[in-house]
Amino acid sequence: MAVFAVVLAFPAAGVTKQQAGTLNMIAWEGYLQPQWVTPFEKSSGCTVHPKYAGSSDEMVTLMRSGGGGQYDMVSASGDASLRLIYGKDVQAVDPSKVPDFKNFGKTFQSPPNNTVGGKHYGISLQWGPNTLMYNTKKVTPAPTSWGAIYDAKYKGKVTVPDNPIQIADAALYLMKTQPSLGIKDPYELNPAQFAATLTLLKRQKPLIKKYWATAGQEITMFKNGDALLGASWPYQTNTLIAAKAPVKDLVPKEGATGWLDTWMVSAKTKNLDCAYKWLSWVSTPKVQAQQAIYFGETPVNSKACAIMDKLSKGSCAQYHANAPLKYFKQIYFWKTPIAACGNGQKNCLDYTKWQQAWTNLKG
């Protein structure tokens, strides 16, 4: 459910009214917390007005509302960012104006979900893998493959996200287990590949206890035993382990999809100076570490690791902030499906087709 909140309606001390600016920002809940927003406002003179969205689709709709000039920035996930770029809703930014950009892992400086034609349409923020979580007492032997969530022996005990981009998880499994389909990218599916993926998902449907919409729903299902395994995020695993629940997670042998969020700037913002101040602020090691620990995800700034461990012992390793390159290479980060395939063809199914198929699948 979307929530609206307003903080600090007046310029910070020492900042003149002419210097002050305003940022109306769309974000995932937990991305604009007072512990890093309030110091930003005081140091920059820029006032932040958060609008929390519950889904990527809602973020895209909000960025286009009011003629597209209502909001200045958005913390877009990879399943929304290309829609915003190709819809001309966001503008290219100059990374040289963000001092800590040079400290980002190379994987996150120019990822395909926010960098098009050599132009950066935003600054990477945080990321996380979509993992396979399971009940260690009930699921034996421990799974090593995504095949477990398609296994009939767990009928009625499986849960996966209620999100059209979940189609990519099934496509990734087929890409690794049925190479004859010719899938090279789980987000670029031609009609035959898309049909095969939907067939797998239809076969999985009777196994599903519930398609979860929030992390809290999945946590509750695992706590009360309604679900024994499913697609998850590290946040759910860590929350459940803290509650003494018998769970573990892993990136299966086929790899995993993942999210990489980006702060993007509206093409129609009148507060570009404050937008760049925010991009610089949220990219610093301290703020990256604060958000990573609060939300349960991984920073893109390599210098955040040491600060994470000072704030919460062991959190750097827990969230793979110091993982080797081979770890990142097994993560297929979300990107918006479009008609243009990476092989030069234009017969891939775009996101609207994914949305329609997901709605029809759930019935």
C-alpha positions as CSV (number, residue, x, y, z in Angstrom):
1,M,0.0,0.0,0.0
2,A,1.4,3.4,-0.9
3,V,2.1,5.8,1.9
4,F,2.7,9.6,1.7
5,A,4.9,11.4,4.1
6,V,6.4,14.9,4.3
7,V,9.5,15.8,6.3
8,L,11.3,19.1,7.1
9,A,9.1,21.7,5.4
10,F,11.7,24.5,5.9
11,P,15.2,25.2,4.7
12,A,18.0,24.0,7.0
13,A,19.7,26.5,9.2
14,G,22.3,28.6,7.4
15,V,20.7,28.1,4.0
16,T,18.9,31.0,2.4
17,K,15.5,30.6,0.8
18,Q,17.0,31.2,-2.6
19,Q,19.5,28.4,-2.1
20,A,17.0,25.9,-0.9
21,G,15.3,23.3,-3.2
22,T,12.7,20.6,-3.0
23,L,12.8,17.0,-4.1
24,N,9.6,15.1,-4.6
25,M,10.8,11.5,-4.6
26,I,9.1,8.1,-5.4
27,A,10.8,5.3,-3.5
28,W,10.5,1.9,-2.0
29,E,9.5,2.1,1.6
30,G,12.7,2.0,3.7
31,Y,14.7,3.9,1.1
32,L,14.2,7.4,2.6
33,Q,14.7,6.9,6.3
34,P,15.3,9.9,8.6
35,Q,18.7,8.6,9.7
36,W,20.2,9.5,6.3
37,V,17.5,11.9,4.9
38,T,17.6,14.4,7.8
39,P,21.4,15.0,7.6
40,F,21.1,15.4,3.9
41,E,18.5,18.1,4.3
42,K,20.5,19.9,6.9
43,S,23.7,19.9,4.8
44,S,22.2,20.5,1.4
45,G,19.3,22.8,2.1
46,C,17.2,20.5,-0.1
47,T,13.8,19.4,1.3
48,V,12.8,15.8,0.7
49,H,9.1,14.8,0.2
50,P,8.8,11.0,-0.1
51,K,6.1,9.2,-1.8
52,Y,6.3,5.4,-1.2
53,A,5.2,3.0,-4.0
54,G,4.3,-0.6,-3.6
55,S,5.4,-1.9,-7.0
56,S,7.5,-1.0,-10.1
57,D,4.3,-0.6,-12.1
58,E,3.1,2.0,-9.6
59,M,6.4,3.8,-9.8
60,V,6.2,4.1,-13.6
61,T,2.6,5.3,-13.4
62,L,3.5,7.9,-10.8
63,M,6.4,9.2,-12.8
64,R,4.1,9.8,-15.7
65,S,1.3,11.4,-13.7
66,G,0.5,15.1,-13.9
67,G,2.3,15.3,-17.3
68,G,5.5,13.8,-15.8
69,G,6.5,16.9,-13.8
70,Q,5.1,16.0,-10.4
71,Y,8.1,14.0,-9.2
72,D,11.8,14.8,-9.3
73,M,13.3,11.3,-8.7
74,V,12.5,7.6,-8.4
75,S,14.3,4.6,-7.0
76,A,13.5,2.4,-9.9
77,S,14.2,-1.3,-10.0
78,G,15.4,-3.0,-13.2
79,D,11.9,-4.1,-14.2
80,A,10.9,-0.4,-14.4
81,S,14.1,1.5,-15.4
82,L,14.1,0.8,-19.2
83,R,10.4,1.6,-19.4
84,L,11.2,5.0,-17.9
85,I,14.2,5.5,-20.2
86,Y,12.5,4.6,-23.4
87,G,9.4,6.5,-22.3
88,K,11.6,9.6,-22.0
89,D,10.4,10.0,-18.4
90,V,14.0,10.3,-17.0
91,Q,17.1,12.1,-18.1
92,A,20.7,11.2,-18.6
93,V,23.0,12.1,-15.8
94,D,26.7,12.8,-15.5
95,P,28.5,10.3,-13.2
96,S,31.5,12.6,-12.9
97,K,29.3,14.8,-10.7
98,V,29.0,12.0,-8.2
99,P,32.4,11.7,-6.4
100,D,31.8,8.2,-5.1
101,F,30.9,6.8,-8.5
102,K,34.5,5.8,-9.0
103,N,34.2,3.5,-5.9
104,F,31.3,1.5,-7.4
105,G,32.0,-2.0,-8.4
106,K,32.5,-2.2,-12.1
107,T,29.4,-4.3,-12.5
108,F,27.3,-1.5,-11.2
109,Q,28.8,1.5,-13.0
110,S,27.2,0.9,-16.4
111,P,24.7,-2.0,-16.1
112,P,22.2,-2.5,-18.9
113,N,19.2,-1.7,-16.8
114,N,20.2,2.0,-16.5
115,T,22.8,2.6,-19.2
116,V,21.7,2.9,-22.8
117,G,23.7,4.0,-25.8
118,G,26.6,4.9,-23.5
119,K,24.5,7.3,-21.5
120,H,23.8,6.9,-17.8
121,Y,20.1,7.3,-16.9
122,G,20.7,7.3,-13.2
123,I,23.1,6.1,-10.5
124,S,23.1,2.5,-9.2
125,L,22.1,2.2,-5.6
126,Q,21.7,-1.2,-4.0
127,W,21.1,-4.8,-5.2
128,G,20.2,-8.2,-4.0
129,P,19.7,-11.8,-5.4
130,N,16.4,-13.6,-5.7
131,T,17.4,-16.7,-3.7
132,L,15.9,-20.1,-3.1
133,M,14.8,-20.3,0.6
134,Y,13.8,-23.6,2.3
135,N,12.9,-25.1,5.6
136,T,15.9,-27.1,6.7
137,K,13.8,-29.6,8.8
138,K,11.2,-30.4,6.1
139,V,13.1,-30.1,2.9
140,T,15.7,-32.9,2.6
141,P,18.1,-33.3,1.1
142,A,18.9,-29.6,0.8
143,P,18.0,-28.3,-2.7
144,T,20.7,-27.3,-5.1
145,S,18.5,-26.4,-8.1
146,W,15.5,-24.2,-8.9
147,G,14.0,-27.5,-9.9
148,A,12.8,-27.9,-6.3
149,I,10.0,-25.3,-6.8
150,Y,8.7,-27.2,-9.7
151,D,8.8,-30.6,-7.9
152,A,5.3,-32.1,-7.3
153,K,6.4,-33.6,-4.0
154,Y,6.1,-30.0,-2.5
155,K,2.6,-29.5,-3.7
156,G,0.9,-26.7,-1.8
157,K,4.1,-25.7,0.1
158,V,5.8,-23.5,-2.5
159,T,5.6,-19.7,-2.7
160,V,7.0,-17.3,-5.3
161,P,6.6,-13.5,-5.8
162,D,3.5,-12.1,-7.3
163,N,5.3,-10.2,-10.0
164,P,5.4,-10.5,-13.8
165,I,9.2,-10.4,-13.7
166,Q,9.0,-13.8,-12.0
167,I,8.6,-15.2,-15.5
168,A,12.3,-14.6,-15.9
169,D,13.1,-17.0,-13.0
170,A,11.4,-19.8,-14.9
171,A,13.1,-18.7,-18.1
172,L,16.5,-18.8,-16.4
173,Y,15.8,-22.4,-15.2
174,L,14.9,-23.4,-18.7
175,M,17.9,-21.6,-20.1
176,K,20.2,-23.9,-18.0
177,T,18.2,-27.1,-18.2
178,Q,16.8,-27.0,-21.7
179,P,19.5,-25.4,-23.9
180,S,17.7,-26.6,-27.0
181,L,15.2,-23.7,-26.5
182,G,18.0,-21.3,-27.3
183,I,17.4,-18.9,-24.4
184,K,20.4,-16.6,-24.0
185,D,18.8,-14.0,-21.8
186,P,15.9,-14.7,-19.4
187,Y,14.5,-11.2,-20.2
188,E,14.6,-11.7,-24.0
189,L,12.1,-14.4,-25.0
190,N,10.8,-15.0,-28.5
191,P,7.2,-16.5,-28.8
192,A,8.4,-20.1,-28.7
193,Q,10.6,-19.5,-25.6
194,F,7.9,-17.5,-23.9
195,A,5.4,-20.3,-24.5
196,A,7.7,-22.9,-23.1
197,T,8.3,-20.7,-20.0
198,L,4.5,-20.3,-19.4
199,T,4.0,-24.0,-19.8
200,L,6.5,-24.5,-16.9
201,L,4.7,-21.9,-14.8
202,K,1.3,-23.4,-15.5
203,R,2.7,-26.8,-14.3
204,Q,4.0,-25.1,-11.2
205,K,0.7,-23.3,-10.4
206,P,-0.9,-26.3,-8.5
207,L,2.1,-26.4,-6.3
208,I,1.8,-22.8,-5.2
209,K,0.4,-22.1,-1.7
210,K,0.4,-18.3,-2.4
211,Y,2.0,-15.8,-4.7
212,W,3.5,-13.4,-2.1
213,A,3.2,-9.7,-2.6
214,T,5.3,-8.5,0.3
215,A,8.3,-9.9,2.2
216,G,6.1,-10.0,5.3
217,Q,3.7,-12.4,3.7
218,E,6.4,-14.9,2.9
219,I,7.9,-14.6,6.3
220,T,4.6,-15.4,7.9
221,M,4.1,-18.4,5.6
222,F,7.5,-19.9,6.6
223,K,6.9,-19.2,10.3
224,N,3.6,-21.0,10.4
225,G,4.6,-23.8,8.1
226,D,2.3,-22.9,5.1
227,A,5.4,-22.8,2.9
228,L,8.5,-25.0,3.0
229,L,10.4,-23.5,0.0
230,G,10.2,-20.7,-2.4
231,A,11.8,-17.8,-4.2
232,S,12.9,-15.2,-1.7
233,W,15.2,-12.3,-0.8
234,P,18.1,-12.4,1.8
235,Y,15.9,-10.0,3.9
236,Q,13.3,-12.7,4.5
237,T,16.0,-15.3,5.3
238,N,17.8,-13.1,7.8
239,T,14.5,-12.0,9.5
240,L,13.4,-15.7,9.9
241,I,16.8,-16.8,11.2
242,A,16.7,-14.0,13.7
243,A,13.3,-15.4,14.8
244,K,14.9,-18.8,15.2
245,A,13.1,-20.3,12.2
246,P,14.8,-23.3,10.6
247,V,15.6,-21.8,7.2
248,K,18.5,-21.3,4.8
249,D,18.8,-19.8,1.4
250,L,21.1,-20.3,-1.6
251,V,21.8,-19.2,-5.2
252,P,21.1,-22.5,-7.0
253,K,23.4,-24.0,-9.6
254,E,21.5,-22.4,-12.4
255,G,22.2,-18.9,-11.0
256,A,19.5,-16.4,-10.0
257,T,17.8,-13.3,-11.0
258,G,18.3,-10.2,-8.9
259,W,17.3,-6.6,-8.5
260,L,19.6,-3.6,-9.0
261,D,17.9,-0.4,-8.0
262,T,18.8,3.0,-9.6
263,W,18.1,6.6,-8.5
264,M,16.8,8.2,-11.6
265,V,16.0,11.9,-12.3
266,S,12.8,13.1,-14.0
267,A,13.2,14.5,-17.4
268,K,11.1,17.5,-16.2
269,T,12.6,18.2,-12.8
270,K,13.1,21.8,-11.9
271,N,15.4,20.8,-9.0
272,L,18.4,19.3,-10.8
273,D,20.9,20.8,-8.4
274,C,19.3,19.1,-5.5
275,A,19.0,15.9,-7.5
276,Y,22.7,15.8,-8.0
277,K,23.3,16.6,-4.3
278,W,21.1,13.6,-3.5
279,L,22.9,11.3,-6.0
280,S,26.2,12.2,-4.4
281,W,24.9,11.8,-0.8
282,V,23.2,8.4,-1.2
283,S,26.3,7.1,-3.0
284,T,28.7,7.8,0.0
285,P,30.0,4.7,1.9
286,K,28.2,5.7,5.1
287,V,24.7,6.1,3.6
288,Q,25.2,3.0,1.5
289,A,26.0,1.1,4.6
290,Q,23.1,2.5,6.6
291,Q,20.6,1.6,3.9
292,A,22.0,-1.8,3.3
293,I,21.7,-2.8,6.9
294,Y,18.3,-1.2,7.4
295,F,16.7,-2.7,4.3
296,G,18.6,-5.9,4.0
297,E,20.4,-5.5,0.7
298,T,23.9,-4.9,-0.8
299,P,25.6,-1.6,-1.5
300,V,27.3,-0.8,-4.8
301,N,30.0,1.3,-3.2
302,S,32.9,-1.0,-2.4
303,K,34.0,1.2,0.5
304,A,30.7,0.6,2.4
305,C,31.8,-2.8,3.5
306,A,34.0,-1.7,6.5
307,I,31.3,0.7,7.7
308,M,28.7,-2.0,7.5
309,D,30.7,-4.2,9.8
310,K,31.1,-1.3,12.3
311,L,27.3,-0.8,12.3
312,S,26.4,-4.4,12.4
313,K,29.2,-7.1,12.9
314,G,29.4,-9.5,10.0
315,S,26.9,-7.7,7.8
316,C,29.4,-7.2,5.0
317,A,29.8,-10.9,4.4
318,Q,26.1,-11.6,5.2
319,Y,25.0,-9.4,2.3
320,H,27.8,-10.4,-0.1
321,A,29.2,-6.9,-0.2
322,N,32.7,-8.3,-0.4
323,A,31.9,-11.2,-2.7
324,P,34.2,-12.0,-5.6
325,L,33.3,-11.2,-9.2
326,K,32.2,-14.8,-9.9
327,Y,29.3,-14.3,-7.4
328,F,28.0,-11.3,-9.4
329,K,28.3,-13.1,-12.7
330,Q,25.7,-15.7,-11.6
331,I,23.1,-13.0,-11.0
332,Y,20.9,-12.0,-13.9
333,F,19.7,-8.5,-12.9
334,W,16.2,-7.4,-13.6
335,K,15.7,-5.4,-16.8
336,T,12.5,-4.4,-18.5
337,P,11.6,-6.9,-21.3
338,I,11.3,-5.1,-24.6
339,A,10.5,-6.2,-28.2
340,A,14.1,-5.8,-29.4
341,C,16.1,-8.9,-28.6
342,G,19.8,-8.8,-28.0
343,N,20.5,-10.8,-31.1
344,G,19.2,-8.1,-33.4
345,Q,15.7,-9.6,-33.8
346,K,12.6,-7.7,-32.7
347,N,10.3,-10.6,-32.0
348,C,10.8,-10.7,-28.2
349,L,7.8,-10.3,-25.9
350,D,7.7,-6.9,-24.3
351,Y,6.7,-6.2,-20.7
352,T,3.0,-5.6,-21.5
353,K,2.8,-9.2,-22.8
354,W,4.5,-10.4,-19.6
355,Q,1.9,-8.5,-17.5
356,Q,-0.9,-10.0,-19.5
357,A,0.5,-13.5,-19.2
358,W,1.1,-13.2,-15.5
359,T,-2.5,-12.0,-14.9
360,N,-3.9,-14.9,-17.0
361,L,-1.7,-17.4,-15.2
362,K,-2.9,-16.5,-11.8
363,G,-6.5,-16.6,-13.0
